[in-house]
Amino acid sequence: MGAGAGGMMAAIRAKQISEDVTLLEKKPTLGNKLLLSGKGRCNLTNACELDEFLARFSKNGEFLRDSFKKFFNQELMDFFQTRGLKLKIERQLRVFPVTDRSSSILEVLKDELEKLQVKVICKAQVDDILLEEGAVKGVVIKGGLVLLCTQLILATGGASYSFTGSDGSGINISAKLGHKVIPLRPGLVPLEAKQGYIKELEGLTLKNVRIGFFCGKKQVVSEVGELLFTASGISGPMVLSLSGSVVDWLKEKLAVHAEIDLKPALSKEQLDNRLLREFKSNSRKTIRNTLKTLLPLRLIDVFIRLAGVDSAKVCSQITQEERAKFISLLKGLRLDIISARPLDEAIVTRGGVCLKDINPRTMESRLIKGLYFCGEMIDIDADTGGFNLQAAFSTGYLAGESAALS
């Protein structure tokens, strides 16, 4: 039930073992969210080692150890490469198809479904699951059609990008069947800031910067990387990776602020020496022109305004106090974070079906015989870099195998 990455892989693995496999999808086409992954390029996995891979999950990574022992990154890469799709490994060990198109991944999956003769039914919205004596008996599809089955794999995704069909409906059905659901919240999501000048910087990307988020004594700090200003706040890989902690703090109605280190490679003392050299060699130039060697053009006017300095002032007139203000801003440009973007705009959903209700060795429900789970609908989420998609493929593979062998 659900033809995303996890659902398609589950159907493929199940059909390799069992004669009778049907894949249900509520949308007219398969793999709608998969097509959006990796900005349309599909970062299908990461080539790092298992322990490092598990560490990239926010809290529940250990639950996936059995799934990954069964079907991990090398097996996934082999799956596509032996079917004619070449892959490449980019920086941070992220794996992409050489075509740079998500559609290439989807075509391999669809071809395999067709080759194995998996029955695929689109526009099939499951409204209910039929049970008999605590075991799966079938599903009721919108319109009244009943399909009987003894094993059912739920692979309906989370609740982000709902237009792709990932609208949380499978999670709601799971809750109705008695499974505990960890509250859904956005993961890998852009953040909104209070400062009005953000709008002036929309679309500006800062490279080789660092950001830290602070909430009382709590803090999370990124590695050096890229940051993107949006119409209402900030995004980019660093922000998305740390957004989970920020979302949790905001949920508790705590004050959160960010500090952007625009020059992480330099200490305050080194920056001071550099500014002194720049101001001395450009003593007759305006501060606005001189800052072009330190900052992107679009950031300069905002920066000078925040420092409270006249942009027409020449470098020889800059006081020690003003220079100290520049250094302070360069090492900690502050943003007050007021909210995260909505769940529907998040790359992944945090929360979902509680892992205590799922057997990690089979992906079967501990409450209902013959019911299995995979993919984003379970309470698993990770950093960017191919980790979430691998989890979907791996849990789908294990669920498909377990259901077919049962």
C-alpha positions in Angstrom: 0.0 0.0 0.0 1.9 3.0 -1.4 4.2 3.1 -4.4 7.0 5.2 -3.2 10.6 4.1 -2.8 9.9 1.7 0.1 6.6 0.4 -1.4 8.1 -0.4 -4.8 11.1 -2.1 -3.3 8.8 -4.1 -1.0 6.7 -5.3 -4.0 9.8 -6.2 -6.0 11.4 -8.2 -3.2 8.1 -9.9 -2.3 7.4 -10.9 -6.0 10.9 -12.4 -6.2 9.6 -14.9 -3.6 5.8 -15.0 -3.8 3.5 -15.6 -6.7 0.7 -13.1 -5.8 1.8 -9.5 -5.1 -0.3 -6.4 -5.7 0.9 -2.8 -5.4 -1.7 -0.2 -4.6 -1.1 3.6 -5.2 -3.7 6.3 -4.5 -2.2 8.7 -7.2 -2.4 8.1 -11.0 1.3 7.4 -11.2 4.1 5.7 -9.2 7.0 7.3 -7.3 5.8 10.9 -7.2 7.9 11.9 -4.2 10.9 10.0 -5.4 11.0 12.2 -8.5 11.5 15.2 -6.2 14.3 13.8 -4.2 17.8 15.3 -4.3 16.3 18.4 -6.1 15.2 16.1 -8.9 18.6 14.3 -9.1 17.8 11.5 -6.5 20.4 11.1 -3.9 19.5 7.5 -3.4 22.0 6.6 -0.7 25.3 7.4 0.9 28.5 5.3 0.5 29.7 5.6 4.1 30.2 2.7 6.6 27.3 1.2 8.5 28.1 2.8 12.0 28.6 6.2 10.5 25.4 5.8 8.5 23.4 4.9 11.6 24.8 7.9 13.5 23.2 10.2 10.9 19.8 9.3 12.2 18.3 11.7 14.7 17.7 9.2 17.5 16.3 5.8 16.3 19.0 4.7 13.9 19.8 1.5 15.8 16.4 0.2 14.9 17.5 0.0 11.2 20.6 -2.2 11.9 18.7 -5.4 10.9 17.3 -3.8 7.8 20.7 -2.6 6.7 22.3 -5.9 7.4 19.8 -7.4 5.0 20.0 -4.7 2.3 22.4 -1.8 2.6 24.0 0.8 0.4 26.2 -1.6 -1.7 23.3 -3.9 -2.3 21.1 -0.9 -3.3 23.8 0.4 -5.7 24.2 -3.1 -7.2 20.5 -3.4 -7.7 20.5 -0.4 -10.0 23.9 -0.9 -11.7 23.1 -4.6 -12.6 20.0 -3.3 -14.3 22.0 -0.9 -16.5 21.9 2.4 -14.5 25.3 3.8 -13.8 25.8 5.6 -10.5 28.4 8.1 -9.2 29.7 9.1 -5.8 29.9 12.8 -5.1 31.3 14.9 -2.2 30.3 13.7 1.3 29.9 10.2 -0.3 26.4 11.0 -1.7 25.3 8.6 -4.5 23.5 9.8 -7.6 22.6 8.3 -11.0 25.0 9.6 -13.6 22.1 11.0 -15.5 21.4 13.4 -12.6 17.7 12.5 -13.0 15.4 11.0 -10.4 13.3 9.6 -13.3 16.2 7.2 -14.1 15.8 5.6 -10.7 12.0 5.4 -11.1 12.3 3.8 -14.5 14.5 1.0 -13.2 12.0 0.3 -10.4 9.0 0.4 -12.8 10.7 -1.8 -15.3 11.5 -4.4 -12.6 7.8 -4.3 -11.4 6.7 -5.0 -15.0 9.3 -7.7 -15.6 8.3 -9.5 -12.4 4.6 -9.0 -13.3 3.6 -7.3 -10.1 0.0 -6.3 -10.3 -0.1 -2.5 -10.0 -3.4 -0.7 -9.3 -3.3 3.1 -9.4 -6.0 5.5 -8.1 -6.6 3.0 -5.4 -7.1 4.8 -2.1 -7.3 2.4 0.8 -10.0 3.5 3.3 -9.8 0.7 5.8 -8.0 -2.6 6.7 -10.0 -5.7 7.4 -9.0 -7.8 10.4 -10.0 -11.3 11.6 -8.9 -12.5 15.0 -6.1 -10.0 15.2 -4.7 -10.7 11.7 -4.9 -9.0 8.4 -7.7 -10.2 6.1 -7.9 -7.5 3.4 -8.3 -3.9 2.5 -11.3 -1.7 1.5 -10.6 0.6 -1.4 -12.5 3.9 -1.8 -15.6 3.0 -3.9 -16.3 -0.2 -2.0 -13.9 -2.6 -3.7 -12.5 -5.2 -1.2 -9.2 -7.0 -1.8 -8.5 -10.0 0.3 -4.9 -10.7 1.6 -3.1 -12.3 4.4 -0.1 -10.0 4.4 -0.2 -6.2 4.0 2.7 -3.8 3.8 2.0 -0.2 4.7 4.3 2.1 2.8 2.3 5.3 2.5 5.0 7.8 3.6 4.9 10.7 6.1 2.9 13.9 5.8 5.2 16.2 3.9 4.8 17.1 0.2 1.2 15.9 0.5 0.4 16.6 -3.2 2.6 13.6 -4.0 0.1 11.4 -2.1 2.2 11.3 1.1 -0.5 12.8 3.3 -0.3 10.8 6.5 -3.3 8.7 5.7 -1.5 5.4 6.4 -0.3 6.7 9.7 -3.9 7.6 10.6 -5.0 4.0 9.7 -2.2 2.6 11.8 -3.4 4.6 14.8 -7.0 3.5 14.3 -5.7 -0.1 14.5 -4.2 0.6 17.9 -0.6 1.5 17.1 1.0 4.3 19.0 1.9 7.3 16.8 4.7 9.7 17.7 3.4 13.2 16.9 4.3 14.3 13.4 6.6 17.3 13.0 8.8 18.7 10.2 12.3 17.5 9.6 14.9 19.0 7.2 12.8 22.1 7.0 13.6 25.8 6.3 13.3 28.2 9.3 11.7 31.6 9.5 13.4 34.6 11.2 12.1 37.8 12.7 14.5 40.3 11.1 13.0 42.4 8.4 16.2 42.6 6.3 15.9 39.0 5.4 13.6 39.9 2.6 16.4 42.0 1.0 18.7 38.9 1.0 16.2 36.4 -0.6 18.0 34.0 -2.9 21.5 34.9 -1.6 23.7 31.9 -0.9 26.6 32.1 1.5 29.4 29.6 1.1 32.0 28.5 3.6 30.1 29.8 6.6 29.0 28.2 9.9 25.8 28.5 11.8 24.9 27.9 15.4 21.4 27.7 17.0 21.0 28.7 20.6 18.2 28.1 23.1 19.2 29.1 26.7 22.1 26.8 27.5 21.3 24.4 24.6 23.1 24.8 21.3 23.8 23.0 18.1 26.5 24.2 15.7 27.0 23.2 12.1 30.1 22.3 10.2 31.3 24.8 7.5 29.0 24.8 4.5 26.3 26.7 2.6 23.4 28.8 3.8 20.6 30.2 1.7 18.4 33.2 2.5 14.7 32.7 1.7 11.9 35.3 1.6 11.2 34.8 5.3 14.3 33.1 6.8 17.1 30.6 6.1 17.6 27.3 4.4 20.4 25.3 2.9 22.1 22.0 3.9 23.4 23.3 7.2 20.1 24.8 8.3 18.1 21.7 7.3 20.4 19.3 9.1 20.0 21.2 12.4 16.4 22.1 12.0 15.1 19.2 14.0 16.5 20.5 17.2 15.2 23.9 16.5 11.7 22.6 15.8 11.7 20.8 19.1 12.8 23.9 21.0 10.2 26.1 19.3 7.5 23.5 20.1 8.3 24.1 23.8 7.7 27.9 23.1 11.4 28.7 23.9 13.3 31.6 22.5 15.7 30.5 19.7 18.3 32.5 17.9 20.9 31.8 15.3 24.4 33.2 14.8 26.1 33.0 11.4 29.9 32.9 11.5 30.7 34.6 8.1 34.5 33.9 8.5 34.8 30.6 10.4 38.5 30.1 9.3 39.6 33.3 11.1 39.6 34.2 14.8 38.5 37.6 16.0 42.1 38.6 16.4 43.0 37.5 12.9 39.9 39.3 11.6 40.9 42.5 13.4 44.4 42.3 11.8 42.9 41.8 8.4 40.5 44.7 8.8 43.4 47.0 9.9 45.3 46.0 6.8 42.3 46.5 4.5 41.5 49.9 6.0 45.1 51.1 5.9 45.6 50.1 2.2 42.2 51.5 1.3 42.2 54.6 3.6 40.6 56.9 1.0 37.9 54.4 -0.1 34.5 54.2 1.4 33.8 51.5 3.9 31.1 50.2 1.4 33.7 49.7 -1.3 36.3 48.2 1.0 33.9 45.5 2.4 33.6 44.1 -1.1 36.7 42.0 -0.4 35.0 40.5 2.6 31.3 40.1 1.9 28.9 39.4 -1.0 27.6 42.6 -2.6 24.0 42.0 -1.5 25.0 41.6 2.1 27.1 44.8 2.4 24.4 47.4 2.8 22.6 45.3 5.4 25.8 44.6 7.2 26.8 48.3 7.4 23.3 49.2 8.5 23.4 46.7 11.3 26.8 48.1 12.4 25.3 51.6 12.6 28.0 53.0 10.3 27.6 55.6 7.5 28.2 53.7 4.2 29.9 56.9 2.8 32.4 57.0 5.5 36.0 56.4 4.4 38.2 53.7 6.0 40.6 56.2 7.6 37.6 57.5 9.6 36.5 54.1 11.0 36.9 54.1 14.8 38.1 51.2 16.9 34.6 50.8 18.3 33.1 50.5 14.8 35.8 48.0 13.8 34.9 45.9 16.8 31.3 46.0 15.7 32.2 44.8 12.3 34.2 41.9 13.8 31.3 41.0 16.1 28.9 40.9 13.1 31.3 38.9 11.0 31.7 36.2 13.7 28.1 36.2 14.8 25.4 37.7 12.5 22.3 37.2 14.7 18.8 36.0 13.6 15.9 35.5 15.9 14.1 32.3 14.8 10.4 32.5 15.2 9.1 29.3 13.5 9.8 26.5 11.0 8.1 26.3 7.7 5.0 24.0 7.7 5.3 20.2 7.7 4.0 20.0 4.2 7.2 21.8 3.1 9.6 19.6 5.0 11.8 17.2 3.2 11.0 14.5 5.7 8.5 13.8 8.4 9.7 13.3 11.9 7.5 11.0 14.1 5.2 8.3 12.9 4.4 4.8 13.9 6.2 4.0 17.2 9.1 1.6 16.8 8.1 -0.3 19.9 5.1 -1.6 17.9 7.3 -2.9 15.0 9.6 -6.0 15.0 12.9 -4.7 13.6 13.9 -8.1 12.3 10.9 -8.4 10.1 9.1 -5.0 10.0 5.9 -6.8 11.1 3.5 -5.2 13.6 3.7 -6.5 17.1 0.0 -5.9 17.4 -1.5 -7.3 14.2 -0.3 -10.5 12.4 0.4 -10.0 8.7 0.7 -6.2 8.9 4.1 -4.7 8.0 5.6 -1.2 7.8 8.3 0.5 5.9 9.7 3.9 4.9 8.9 7.3 6.2 5.7 6.4 8.0 7.7 4.9 10.8 9.4 7.0 13.5 12.8 7.3 11.7 14.4 10.3 10.2 18.0 11.3 9.3 20.2 14.0 8.0 20.4 15.0 4.3 22.8 13.0 2.1 20.8 9.9 1.0 20.2 8.4 4.4 16.4 8.7 4.5 16.0 7.2 1.0 18.3 4.2 1.9 16.1 3.6 5.0 13.0 3.5 2.8 14.6 1.0 0.4 16.0 -1.1 3.1 12.9 -1.3 5.3 10.9 -2.0 2.1 13.2 -4.8 1.1 13.0 -6.4 4.5 9.2 -6.0 4.8 8.7 -7.5 1.3 10.9 -10.4 2.1 9.4 -11.1 5.5 5.8 -10.8 4.2 6.5 -13.2 1.3 8.2 -15.8 3.5 5.5 -15.7 6.2 
